[in-house]
């Protein structure tokens, strides 16, 4: 019966090699001698993967899942017995902190450099689950901010502010300036002075701009200049 069990669980191609082994223990010893291997190579491979594990283009969830899978498999290969003395809590805490450091080391420092520093400044350092939760919240916040910025850019493009950014020096908004008449708050494509009032007005109506824009520019009173009143682009989406 035991011989039948062994034959059923091994590859059928190996049946002929154990057919004439009568004592069951000989079959077992032969199979163990042929195919048993130590765990050291696999443990070494897992530790190498752990050291090389980086977030890269993965999300926080994907990156953490890869780390957790390696940690769990390494735990299965661990031969250390559970400690019941007073040092057990200290050992468990040290292993937890090692995982936290490993998790933070693999993060994209360009995206999470600030929160990495803040977490490492905590004393005692946060546990792994809390660290993971904070990083995940930071990722979601960054994603929401990116969506908001995209909406603002789209709204600015709709209102005729596309292509103008913010001042690189102090971060304040830099209004658009016409390259033809050198006045602010309109572009050359919408310049009355270059294209004429009727042409630009007809184009504006076609775009859904029903209101007038006045005729006074920042550089002084200018006939035919369609300077528009400034609107903060952050209010466009409201």
ZIPETA-V48965 format. One record per residue. N is the residue number from 0. RES is the residue in one letter. D_FIRST is the distance of its C-alpha to the first C-alpha in Angstrom with 2 decimals. Layout:
[[N | RES | D_FIRST] [N | RES | D_FIRST]]
//
This chain:
[[0 | X | 0.00] [1 | X | 3.83] [2 | X | 5.39] [3 | X | 5.08] [4 | X | 6.40] [5 | X | 8.84] [6 | X | 9.95] [7 | X | 10.68] [8 | X | 12.80] [9 | X | 14.77] [10 | X | 17.68] [11 | X | 17.17] [12 | X | 19.98] [13 | X | 17.97] [14 | X | 15.23] [15 | X | 17.58] [16 | X | 18.12] [17 | X | 14.65] [18 | X | 13.97] [19 | X | 15.41] [20 | X | 14.10] [21 | X | 12.25] [22 | X | 11.86] [23 | X | 9.62] [24 | X | 12.79] [25 | X | 14.81] [26 | X | 13.06] [27 | X | 13.67] [28 | X | 17.16] [29 | X | 18.05] [30 | X | 17.29] [31 | X | 19.12] [32 | X | 21.97] [33 | X | 22.39] [34 | X | 22.36] [35 | X | 23.06] [36 | X | 26.70] [37 | X | 29.04] [38 | X | 30.46] [39 | X | 34.04] [40 | X | 34.63] [41 | X | 33.53] [42 | X | 35.57] [43 | X | 38.51] [44 | X | 38.21] [45 | X | 38.19] [46 | X | 41.20] [47 | X | 43.02] [48 | X | 42.46] [49 | X | 43.68] [50 | X | 46.85] [51 | X | 47.59] [52 | X | 46.90] [53 | X | 50.19] [54 | X | 51.22] [55 | X | 52.94] [56 | X | 53.43] [57 | X | 50.67] [58 | X | 51.53] [59 | X | 51.07] [60 | X | 48.00] [61 | X | 46.35] [62 | X | 47.32] [63 | X | 46.07] [64 | X | 42.73] [65 | X | 42.17] [66 | X | 43.02] [67 | X | 40.86] [68 | X | 37.79] [69 | X | 38.35] [70 | X | 39.03] [71 | X | 35.87] [72 | X | 33.64] [73 | X | 35.52] [74 | X | 34.99] [75 | X | 31.20] [76 | X | 31.56] [77 | X | 33.96] [78 | X | 32.94] [79 | X | 35.96] [80 | X | 35.34] [81 | X | 37.35] [82 | X | 40.74] [83 | X | 42.25] [84 | X | 45.59] [85 | X | 48.88] [86 | X | 48.30] [87 | X | 45.36] [88 | X | 47.71] [89 | X | 49.67] [90 | X | 46.62] [91 | X | 45.37] [92 | X | 48.91] [93 | X | 49.16] [94 | X | 45.92] [95 | X | 47.25] [96 | X | 50.56] [97 | X | 48.93] [98 | X | 47.20] [99 | X | 50.55] [100 | X | 52.31] [101 | X | 49.68] [102 | X | 49.97] [103 | X | 53.77] [104 | X | 53.86] [105 | X | 52.14] [106 | X | 54.46] [107 | X | 57.24] [108 | X | 60.20] [109 | X | 62.73] [110 | X | 61.48] [111 | X | 60.36] [112 | X | 62.45] [113 | X | 64.56] [114 | X | 61.79] [115 | X | 59.86] [116 | X | 62.92] [117 | X | 63.38] [118 | X | 59.82] [119 | X | 60.00] [120 | X | 63.29] [121 | X | 61.72] [122 | X | 61.29] [123 | X | 58.60] [124 | X | 56.86] [125 | X | 55.21] [126 | X | 51.50] [127 | X | 49.31] [128 | X | 49.07] [129 | X | 52.86] [130 | X | 53.52] [131 | X | 51.33] [132 | X | 53.13] [133 | X | 56.55] [134 | X | 55.80] [135 | X | 54.41] [136 | X | 57.59] [137 | X | 59.70] [138 | X | 57.97] [139 | X | 58.66] [140 | X | 62.25] [141 | X | 62.77] [142 | X | 61.39] [143 | X | 63.78] [144 | X | 66.67] [145 | X | 65.92] [146 | X | 65.94] [147 | X | 69.25] [148 | X | 70.78] [149 | X | 69.76] [150 | X | 71.41] [151 | X | 74.55] [152 | X | 74.74] [153 | X | 74.34] [154 | X | 77.03] [155 | X | 79.33] [156 | X | 78.96] [157 | X | 79.85] [158 | X | 82.91] [159 | X | 84.10] [160 | X | 82.94] [161 | X | 80.27] [162 | X | 80.43] [163 | X | 82.07] [164 | X | 80.11] [165 | X | 81.03] [166 | X | 83.32] [167 | X | 81.40] [168 | X | 83.61] [169 | X | 83.69] [170 | X | 81.14] [171 | X | 83.79] [172 | X | 83.85] [173 | X | 85.94] [174 | X | 87.71] [175 | X | 87.90] [176 | X | 91.04] [177 | X | 92.68] [178 | X | 93.11] [179 | X | 96.21] [180 | X | 98.40] [181 | X | 96.65] [182 | X | 96.52] [183 | X | 93.48] [184 | X | 91.18] [185 | X | 91.01] [186 | X | 89.93] [187 | X | 91.86] [188 | X | 90.19] [189 | X | 91.73] [190 | X | 95.05] [191 | X | 98.05] [192 | X | 100.32] [193 | X | 98.51] [194 | X | 97.37] [195 | X | 99.90] [196 | X | 99.54] [197 | X | 99.08] [198 | X | 96.29] [199 | X | 94.23] [200 | X | 95.03] [201 | X | 93.82] [202 | X | 90.63] [203 | X | 90.08] [204 | X | 90.55] [205 | X | 88.02] [206 | X | 85.55] [207 | X | 86.24] [208 | X | 88.67] [209 | X | 91.35] [210 | X | 93.28] [211 | X | 95.92] [212 | X | 95.51] [213 | X | 99.02] [214 | X | 100.95] [215 | X | 101.20] [216 | X | 99.30] [217 | X | 98.49] [218 | X | 100.96] [219 | X | 103.88] [220 | X | 105.23] [221 | X | 104.23] [222 | X | 105.23] [223 | X | 102.45] [224 | X | 99.71] [225 | X | 96.87] [226 | X | 95.67] [227 | X | 93.18] [228 | X | 92.79] [229 | X | 89.97] [230 | X | 86.84] [231 | X | 84.11] [232 | X | 81.02] [233 | X | 78.88] [234 | X | 80.62] [235 | X | 79.93] [236 | X | 76.49] [237 | X | 77.91]]
//
